[in-house]
Amino acid sequence: MPHLFCSVHPQVTLFDVQQRTSLAELPTPPVKYVVWNADMSMVALLSKHAIIITDKKLQNAQTVRAGHGGGEASGAGSGRCKREQGRARGRVNEGAGTGRGVKEEVRTC
């Protein structure tokens, strides 16, 4: 029983090739990639800002929204790093017995 997923914004359609009929439709943002699990029972439809996880018949769909800068409340994973100069923050490593300060750069993400 050959089936085909057709992605036409604003939906993905499950199409039966032999009968030439549409079996199911699922409203989605524009889908860029499709990833199947090992036994081909579940599929993940990946778009720019969402991941839709559903079974092979497009039933029981779950949507996960993934916006820009997703990460922890601490700011980790926000895509922006602050550059700090060691001397400006008072952190200076002394050179190996030379007595000269070595400037270090620190990135906090």
HELIX and SHEET records of a PDB file:
SHEET    1   A 3 HIS A   3  VAL A   8  0                                        
SHEET    2   A 3 GLN A  11  ASP A  16 -1                                        
SHEET    3   A 3 THR A  21  PRO A  27 -1                                        
SHEET    1   B 4 VAL A  31  TRP A  36  0                                        
SHEET    2   B 4 MET A  42  SER A  47 -1                                        
SHEET    3   B 4 ALA A  50  ASP A  55 -1                                        
SHEET    4   B 4 GLN A  62  ARG A  65 -1                                        
SHEET    1   C 2 LYS A  82  GLN A  85  0                                        
SHEET    2   C 2 GLU A 105  THR A 108 -1                                        
SHEET    1   D 2 ASN A  93  GLU A  94  0                                        
SHEET    2   D 2 GLY A 101  VAL A 102 -1                                        
END                                                                             
